[in-house]
Amino acid sequence: MTFQVGQTFTEVLVEDLKRTQIVQYAGASGDFNALHTDEVYATQIGGFPTVFGHGMLTMAMTGRLITDTLGIANLTRFSGRFTAQVWPGDTLTAKLSVVSVQPEGTKQQVDVTVRTVNQQGAEVFTATASAQV
């Protein structure tokens, strides 16, 4: 695939995030922080309205758009910033934008930005990534 500056790709990452998905991620990652898995702890000790998703869960879901678009084997860099919490019931959508394309031998060096938002349009995660495609 050939990429062009300004090209965009959008994907719904999850619809109606379930607590079960958050707990499954805790098991897969080994991160059993009670803020993510224990309602009483999250509300009474943490002061949050409920449990919330791991930041790395949001990053992983966002990463799927990046690897689906650029190819997992082509990825050379991926970094992100968590900007808001993700709650049970949230629907997350990510938009990837191509910001730079440079010839690199027989390949292209492609740099992208990604913005992940919830159902209200509030940003929850931003990322940058590079790939040689």
N, C-alpha and C positions, 0 to 999 in steps of 0.2 A: 504494500500500500504506500502511496506517496502522500505526504502530508504538506499542508500549506499553512502559513501564518494566518491566524484568524479563524481557522477551522474549529468547530466545536462539536462535542459529543456529550449527550446528556443521558443519564440512566437513573431510574428509581432503584435505590440500593436495598431498601426494606420498606414494606408497608406495614403499619401498625406493629411496631417492635414489641415483641412479647417478653415478659419476665423470663419465660422459659429459655428464650434465645440468649438473654443476658447470663443466666445460670449456666447454660451450655458453654458459652464463651469462657466463663470462669473455670469450668472444668477443663476445657481445651487448653487454656493459657496457664492454668495453675494459680491464677490471681483470684483468691477467694476473699478479697477485702469486703468486710461486712457492709460497707456503703453500697455495694452492688448486689448483695444477696440477702440481706437481713432487713426486712421492713422496719422492725422495732428499732434496731440500731441506727438505721439511716434517718429515721424521723426523730426519735427521742434523744439520741446522743449526737448524731451528725447535724440535726437541725434542718434536714432536707424534707421536702414534701413526700418523698418516696425514695425507693432505690433508683439508681440511674445506671446507664450503660457505661462500660469501661471506655475510656478514650481510645484505647488500642482496638476495641471492637469497631468503633467508627472509622479509625484509620484503616483497618483491614477491609471493611466494606468499601471504602473509597478506593483502596488499592486495587480492588477487583476491576473497577472501571479503567484504571491506568493499565493494568496488565492485559485486560481484554482488548484495549485499544492499541497499545504499543507492542504487546507481546512480552510475556514474562521473561523469556530468554534475552530480550533486547534491553531490558531495564538496566540502567547504570547508576541511577540515583533516585531516591524517593525520600522526601522529608515533609513533615507536616507540623501544624500548630492547632492545638485544641482551643476552640474559641467559646464554646458553650456546652453545657451538659445535654445529654440525650436521654430522654425519659421513655418509660414504657408507653406505648401508644403512638410514638412518633413515627412519621414517615420521612425518610431521608432521601434526598435527590442530590446527585452530584453532576456538576457541569465541568467538563475538561475543555480547556482552551489551548490551542497550539500558539505559543508565543515566539518561537524561534525555530527555524529550520536551516541547517548548514550542511553543505556537502561534506562527506567524510569518506574519501575513497569511493567505493562503489555503494556506500550507504549514505544515510542522512542522520545527522545528529539532531534530534527533535527534543525541544524543551517545552514543557507544558505547565500550566497552573490548573488547579482544581479547587472548586468551591463547593462544599457540601452544606446543604440547608435543610431545615425541617419543614413541616407542612405549613408553617406560617411564614416561611421565607427567611427565618432567622439563621444566620450562619452558625454552624457548629464545628466546622473543621475546614482548614485551608491546607493546600499542599502544593509542592512543586516536584517535578520529576523530569528525568532525562532518559533518553534511550537512543541506541544506534539501530536504526531500522533500514 
